[in-house]
C-alpha cells in the first residue's frame, strides 16, 4: 500500500500592502477605514480634517499640542481637528470676519461635499509598517504625491484629547483652541491669495 503523499501547502500570496496599512489603522489606532483602493480613512467619527495650503498649515502648528496628528500631501497640509468641527467652521469663519472672503481652506467632516461619507487618503504609517506599502508604491510609480504623516498618530493614545476643538475657547481644558487655529490658517490663506494676485498683476503689466 502506497502511503499518502504529504500535503505541501500552496505558496502563500504576499499580503497586499494596502491590507497591512489598513490593519495598522484599524487595529493599532482603532480608526475606521473606507472599503476600496486606494486606502482612505473614514472622517467624522474620531476626527474631522482641516485641509489648507502647506504654508498656512505650518503657521498653524504653533496652536497644536505635540500629540496632535498632522499629514501632508503635495502642497497641502491636513490638520486633524475635533469631530463636528466641519459643522462649526462656517460660523467660526463668520465670527472671525473671514466668511465673506475666498480662502483656500476647506474642512472634511462626517458628510462629504457630495452628501456621502467624508474621507481622506490614508497617509503612509511611520516606521516599518509602511515599508512594504512604500516599496510597492514606488515600484508602481504612485508614491509621488502620496500622503505622509508630518506628526503621526500614536497607537494606544486617544487622539481626541489632542485635537483642536471649539470647546477649548477661553482656555478651558488642555485641548488646542480651534478658533485660534482657524484664524491663523485663514490669515495665511488670505496672504497667499493676495501674493498670487499681485504676482499675476505684475505678470500682465
VENNORPE-V811835 format. One record per run of one state. SS is the DSSP state (~ for helix, > for strand, _ for the rest). FROM is the first residue (numbers start at 1). TO is the last residue. If there is no record, write none. Layout:
# VENNORPE-V811835
ss: {SS/SS}
from: {FROM/FROM}
to: {TO/TO}
This chain:
# VENNORPE-V811835
ss: {_/~/_/>/_/>/_/>/~/_/>/_/>/_/~/_/>/_/>/_/>/_/>/_/>/_/~/_/>/_/~/_/>/~/_/>/~/_}
from: {1/17/30/33/35/40/43/48/54/64/70/74/76/82/85/96/105/109/111/112/117/118/119/122/124/125/127/141/148/152/159/163/164/166/169/177/178/205}
to: {16/29/32/34/39/42/47/53/63/69/73/75/81/84/95/104/108/110/111/116/117/118/121/123/124/126/140/147/151/158/162/163/165/168/176/177/204/205}
